[in-house]
Amino acid sequence: MKRCASPGGPLLGILLIGCAVMGGRNLGVRTLLPFVARTDAERRVLIKVIGLTWKGNQVWLVLGAVRSLPLSHLFNAVSFSGFYLAMIVILLALILRPAGFKFRGKMTDPRWRATWD
């Protein structure tokens, strides 16, 4: 099998590493939210801490996915068809996480906030 080096490979690596490093803080805060923040006020503070950067951090992942499209047909075949279910789950999580941030603050009912937490 002939190996083809792509000039876009290092850029893809930088984009995916940027996603992992920059998005790790947001994912960590959101994962630990039920355990670290006991009161509603503490939870609002933690959500506001990551609220300024969580949209920007998703850009790293989107740019990485877009950059991977023209790289190689073999890479696309493996990543987008072999991990189709994982990609759909990640996409749904990326859609529902911001929805949770937005809808949590719409009502003051504790059950409503607990649902979106």
C-alpha positions in Angstrom: 0.0 0.0 0.0 1.4 3.3 -1.0 1.6 5.9 1.8 0.8 9.4 0.8 1.9 12.3 3.0 -0.5 15.1 3.3 0.6 18.7 3.9 -2.5 19.4 6.0 -1.7 16.7 8.6 0.1 18.9 11.0 -2.6 21.5 10.9 -5.2 18.9 11.7 -3.1 17.8 14.6 -2.9 21.3 15.9 -6.6 21.8 15.6 -7.5 18.6 17.4 -4.9 19.3 20.2 -6.4 22.8 20.5 -9.8 21.2 20.9 -8.6 18.8 23.6 -6.7 21.4 25.6 -9.1 24.3 25.4 -12.3 22.3 25.6 -11.0 20.2 28.5 -11.6 22.9 31.0 -15.2 23.4 29.9 -15.9 19.7 29.8 -14.3 19.2 33.2 -16.3 22.0 34.8 -19.5 20.7 33.3 -18.8 17.1 34.4 -17.9 18.1 38.0 -20.8 20.6 38.3 -23.1 18.2 40.3 -20.3 17.2 42.7 -18.5 20.6 43.2 -21.3 23.1 43.2 -23.9 22.2 45.9 -26.1 25.2 45.7 -27.8 26.9 42.7 -25.7 30.0 43.2 -22.5 28.0 43.0 -23.7 26.3 39.9 -24.5 29.6 38.2 -21.0 30.9 39.1 -19.3 27.9 37.5 -21.5 28.1 34.4 -20.7 31.8 34.0 -16.9 31.0 34.4 -17.0 28.8 31.3 -19.8 30.7 29.5 -17.4 33.1 27.9 -15.3 30.5 26.1 -17.4 27.3 25.5 -18.7 28.4 22.1 -15.2 29.3 20.9 -13.8 26.0 22.0 -16.3 24.1 19.8 -14.8 25.9 16.9 -11.6 23.9 17.3 -13.5 20.7 16.8 -15.5 21.9 13.8 -12.4 23.2 12.1 -10.6 19.9 12.8 -13.5 18.0 11.2 -13.6 20.3 8.2 -9.9 20.1 7.8 -9.9 16.3 7.8 -12.4 16.1 4.8 -9.9 16.8 1.9 -7.0 14.9 3.5 -7.5 11.3 2.4 -10.3 9.1 1.3 -9.0 6.3 3.5 -9.0 8.6 6.5 -12.5 9.7 5.9 -13.7 6.2 5.3 -12.3 5.0 8.6 -13.2 8.0 10.7 -16.7 8.9 9.4 -18.1 5.5 8.6 -16.3 3.3 11.2 -17.1 5.6 14.0 -20.5 6.8 12.7 -22.3 6.1 16.0 -19.6 7.8 18.1 -19.7 10.8 15.8 -23.5 11.1 16.1 -23.3 10.9 19.9 -20.6 13.6 20.0 -22.7 15.8 17.7 -25.8 15.4 19.9 -23.7 16.1 23.0 -22.3 19.3 21.4 -25.9 20.4 20.5 -27.4 19.5 23.9 -24.7 21.0 26.1 -25.3 24.6 25.0 -29.0 24.0 25.1 -28.6 23.0 28.7 -26.7 26.2 29.5 -29.4 28.3 27.9 -32.5 26.6 29.1 -31.3 26.2 32.6 -31.6 29.9 33.2 -35.0 30.3 31.6 -37.0 29.3 34.7 -36.3 29.4 38.5 -38.0 26.1 39.3 -35.5 23.7 40.9 -36.8 20.7 39.0 -36.4 22.6 35.7 -32.8 23.5 36.6 -32.0 20.0 37.8 -33.2 18.6 34.5 -30.9 20.8 32.5 -28.0 20.2 34.9 
